[in-house]
Structures are given as structure tokens and as C-alpha cells.
Amino acid sequence: MAAVTECPKCGSELTAEDATCPACGCDVAGATASFQPVDAGAARLEEDVVEGPVLVVSKGPQLGERFFIEQPVLTVGRDPEADIFLNDMTVSRSHARFELTAGELSVIDLGSLNGTYVNGMCVDRAALSSGDVVQIGTFQMVYFSGAGAS
């Protein structure tokens, strides 16, 4: 007997032989038999596995990408020349910059259209603590100081 699965679009029952859903016409050839969505926003990043100060993209098109803080000033924007290039229309060409001074990282908004947020608050400038979430456009980045878990 053929295995019965569900159409990912409309939820109708399918058999292993179905290449398209008989109810909605969705192409299901090669579709995964079961799917369990993962809430990326709920994923917890662990600081104790991070070396040095780093920003880790926790939400957005570059999910999982790490930007190591290796110079005193890093520019952020949609400009390909930016130190941290975030290629999305919600990011201004010259959106913000990160400044590392005496071991403390700050984010400074550069008059961006959509603003820069730290832990959900719109900021012009903010000193960051390990675990803070910086949002620039659709990107959310978690800052880790690299000092290990507290």
C-alpha cells in the first residue's frame, strides 16, 4: 500500500504516486513527506562557543553569518564597499557604524531611513553588552563580546 502524505500547500491527502496535488494542483514531486518548521527567532546562540567580539546574524537573509569585530570602526550598509554589507532594500546604503573603544562596542545610526534598533528600542547611539540584539533593516544580529558565557 502506498504511503499517504499531505500537500504542503492545501493539506489534502496525497499518495506516494501523486506528482501533483489532486485538490490544488501544487507540484509535490520530490516534496518532503513531513515538515517541521523551525522558529529561527527562538534559536538560542551560545556565547561560550564564540571567539572574540562578533556579531551573528540571527534573523534575515544572511542567517548564521558572523561578522568579527577586528578593527576599531566598521561601517554597515547596503553599499558593497561597507565593511558589513547587508544586501536588502530595508538597509540604507550607509546605515550605521560600529565603534570598538577600550573593549566596548557601540552602534551609531548614520541617519538611516528605517533606523537602528538595540533590543527593540530605536537608537541613535548605544553601547552594546554581550547578548544584545541589533536590528538593521530586516537583519537581526546578536552581539557577543567573546568573553565566554556569563
Contacts in CASP RR format, 6 or more apart in sequence:
PFRMAT RR
TARGET T0000
AUTHOR 0000-0000-0000
METHOD contacts of the structure
MODEL  1
MAAVTECPKCGSELTAEDATCPACGCDVAGATASFQPVDAGAARLEEDVV
EGPVLVVSKGPQLGERFFIEQPVLTVGRDPEADIFLNDMTVSRSHARFEL
TAGELSVIDLGSLNGTYVNGMCVDRAALSSGDVVQIGTFQMVYFSGAGAS
2 15 0 8 1.000
2 16 0 8 1.000
2 17 0 8 1.000
3 15 0 8 1.000
3 16 0 8 1.000
3 33 0 8 1.000
4 13 0 8 1.000
4 14 0 8 1.000
4 15 0 8 1.000
5 13 0 8 1.000
5 14 0 8 1.000
5 15 0 8 1.000
5 16 0 8 1.000
5 28 0 8 1.000
5 31 0 8 1.000
5 33 0 8 1.000
5 34 0 8 1.000
6 12 0 8 1.000
6 13 0 8 1.000
6 14 0 8 1.000
7 13 0 8 1.000
7 14 0 8 1.000
7 21 0 8 1.000
7 23 0 8 1.000
7 24 0 8 1.000
7 26 0 8 1.000
7 28 0 8 1.000
8 26 0 8 1.000
8 28 0 8 1.000
8 31 0 8 1.000
8 32 0 8 1.000
8 35 0 8 1.000
9 21 0 8 1.000
9 24 0 8 1.000
9 26 0 8 1.000
10 21 0 8 1.000
10 23 0 8 1.000
10 24 0 8 1.000
10 26 0 8 1.000
11 23 0 8 1.000
12 21 0 8 1.000
12 22 0 8 1.000
12 23 0 8 1.000
12 24 0 8 1.000
14 21 0 8 1.000
14 22 0 8 1.000
14 28 0 8 1.000
18 28 0 8 1.000
19 27 0 8 1.000
19 28 0 8 1.000
19 29 0 8 1.000
20 26 0 8 1.000
20 27 0 8 1.000
20 28 0 8 1.000
20 29 0 8 1.000
21 28 0 8 1.000
40 58 0 8 1.000
40 59 0 8 1.000
40 63 0 8 1.000
41 58 0 8 1.000
41 59 0 8 1.000
41 140 0 8 1.000
43 58 0 8 1.000
45 56 0 8 1.000
45 58 0 8 1.000
45 142 0 8 1.000
45 144 0 8 1.000
46 149 0 8 1.000
47 130 0 8 1.000
47 131 0 8 1.000
47 144 0 8 1.000
47 145 0 8 1.000
47 146 0 8 1.000
47 147 0 8 1.000
47 148 0 8 1.000
47 149 0 8 1.000
47 150 0 8 1.000
48 148 0 8 1.000
48 149 0 8 1.000
50 56 0 8 1.000
50 144 0 8 1.000
50 146 0 8 1.000
50 148 0 8 1.000
51 146 0 8 1.000
52 68 0 8 1.000
52 69 0 8 1.000
52 144 0 8 1.000
52 145 0 8 1.000
52 146 0 8 1.000
53 68 0 8 1.000
53 69 0 8 1.000
53 100 0 8 1.000
53 103 0 8 1.000
53 105 0 8 1.000
53 143 0 8 1.000
53 144 0 8 1.000
53 145 0 8 1.000
53 146 0 8 1.000
54 66 0 8 1.000
54 67 0 8 1.000
54 68 0 8 1.000
54 69 0 8 1.000
54 143 0 8 1.000
54 144 0 8 1.000
54 146 0 8 1.000
55 66 0 8 1.000
55 67 0 8 1.000
55 69 0 8 1.000
55 84 0 8 1.000
55 98 0 8 1.000
55 134 0 8 1.000
55 141 0 8 1.000
55 142 0 8 1.000
55 143 0 8 1.000
55 144 0 8 1.000
56 64 0 8 1.000
56 65 0 8 1.000
56 66 0 8 1.000
56 67 0 8 1.000
56 141 0 8 1.000
56 142 0 8 1.000
56 144 0 8 1.000
57 63 0 8 1.000
57 64 0 8 1.000
57 65 0 8 1.000
57 66 0 8 1.000
57 67 0 8 1.000
57 139 0 8 1.000
57 140 0 8 1.000
57 141 0 8 1.000
58 64 0 8 1.000
58 133 0 8 1.000
58 140 0 8 1.000
58 141 0 8 1.000
58 142 0 8 1.000
59 138 0 8 1.000
59 139 0 8 1.000
59 140 0 8 1.000
60 88 0 8 1.000
60 138 0 8 1.000
60 139 0 8 1.000
60 140 0 8 1.000
61 87 0 8 1.000
61 88 0 8 1.000
61 138 0 8 1.000
61 139 0 8 1.000
62 86 0 8 1.000
62 139 0 8 1.000
67 74 0 8 1.000
67 84 0 8 1.000
67 141 0 8 1.000
69 98 0 8 1.000
69 100 0 8 1.000
69 105 0 8 1.000
71 83 0 8 1.000
71 100 0 8 1.000
72 99 0 8 1.000
72 100 0 8 1.000
72 101 0 8 1.000
73 97 0 8 1.000
73 98 0 8 1.000
73 99 0 8 1.000
73 100 0 8 1.000
74 83 0 8 1.000
74 84 0 8 1.000
74 97 0 8 1.000
74 98 0 8 1.000
75 82 0 8 1.000
75 83 0 8 1.000
75 84 0 8 1.000
75 94 0 8 1.000
75 96 0 8 1.000
75 97 0 8 1.000
76 82 0 8 1.000
76 83 0 8 1.000
76 84 0 8 1.000
76 86 0 8 1.000
76 91 0 8 1.000
76 95 0 8 1.000
76 96 0 8 1.000
76 97 0 8 1.000
76 98 0 8 1.000
76 136 0 8 1.000
77 84 0 8 1.000
77 85 0 8 1.000
77 86 0 8 1.000
77 91 0 8 1.000
77 92 0 8 1.000
77 93 0 8 1.000
77 94 0 8 1.000
77 95 0 8 1.000
77 96 0 8 1.000
77 136 0 8 1.000
78 85 0 8 1.000
78 86 0 8 1.000
78 87 0 8 1.000
78 88 0 8 1.000
78 89 0 8 1.000
78 91 0 8 1.000
78 92 0 8 1.000
78 93 0 8 1.000
78 95 0 8 1.000
79 85 0 8 1.000
79 93 0 8 1.000
79 94 0 8 1.000
80 87 0 8 1.000
82 93 0 8 1.000
82 94 0 8 1.000
82 95 0 8 1.000
84 98 0 8 1.000
86 95 0 8 1.000
86 136 0 8 1.000
86 137 0 8 1.000
86 139 0 8 1.000
88 137 0 8 1.000
88 138 0 8 1.000
88 139 0 8 1.000
90 114 0 8 1.000
90 137 0 8 1.000
90 138 0 8 1.000
91 112 0 8 1.000
91 114 0 8 1.000
91 136 0 8 1.000
91 137 0 8 1.000
91 138 0 8 1.000
91 139 0 8 1.000
92 110 0 8 1.000
92 111 0 8 1.000
92 112 0 8 1.000
92 113 0 8 1.000
92 114 0 8 1.000
94 110 0 8 1.000
94 112 0 8 1.000
95 109 0 8 1.000
95 110 0 8 1.000
95 112 0 8 1.000
95 115 0 8 1.000
95 116 0 8 1.000
95 136 0 8 1.000
95 137 0 8 1.000
96 107 0 8 1.000
96 108 0 8 1.000
96 109 0 8 1.000
96 110 0 8 1.000
96 112 0 8 1.000
96 116 0 8 1.000
96 136 0 8 1.000
97 107 0 8 1.000
97 108 0 8 1.000
97 110 0 8 1.000
98 105 0 8 1.000
98 106 0 8 1.000
98 107 0 8 1.000
98 108 0 8 1.000
99 105 0 8 1.000
99 106 0 8 1.000
99 108 0 8 1.000
104 127 0 8 1.000
104 128 0 8 1.000
105 127 0 8 1.000
105 128 0 8 1.000
105 143 0 8 1.000
105 145 0 8 1.000
106 125 0 8 1.000
106 126 0 8 1.000
106 127 0 8 1.000
106 128 0 8 1.000
107 116 0 8 1.000
107 118 0 8 1.000
107 123 0 8 1.000
107 125 0 8 1.000
107 126 0 8 1.000
107 128 0 8 1.000
107 134 0 8 1.000
108 116 0 8 1.000
108 124 0 8 1.000
108 125 0 8 1.000
109 115 0 8 1.000
109 116 0 8 1.000
109 123 0 8 1.000
109 124 0 8 1.000
109 125 0 8 1.000
112 136 0 8 1.000
114 137 0 8 1.000
115 122 0 8 1.000
115 136 0 8 1.000
115 137 0 8 1.000
116 122 0 8 1.000
116 123 0 8 1.000
116 124 0 8 1.000
116 134 0 8 1.000
116 135 0 8 1.000
116 136 0 8 1.000
117 123 0 8 1.000
117 134 0 8 1.000
117 135 0 8 1.000
117 136 0 8 1.000
118 126 0 8 1.000
118 128 0 8 1.000
118 132 0 8 1.000
118 133 0 8 1.000
118 134 0 8 1.000
118 135 0 8 1.000
119 132 0 8 1.000
119 133 0 8 1.000
120 133 0 8 1.000
120 135 0 8 1.000
128 134 0 8 1.000
128 143 0 8 1.000
129 143 0 8 1.000
129 145 0 8 1.000
130 143 0 8 1.000
130 144 0 8 1.000
130 145 0 8 1.000
130 146 0 8 1.000
130 147 0 8 1.000
130 150 0 8 1.000
131 142 0 8 1.000
131 143 0 8 1.000
131 144 0 8 1.000
132 142 0 8 1.000
132 143 0 8 1.000
133 140 0 8 1.000
133 141 0 8 1.000
133 142 0 8 1.000
133 143 0 8 1.000
134 140 0 8 1.000
134 141 0 8 1.000
134 142 0 8 1.000
134 143 0 8 1.000
135 141 0 8 1.000
END
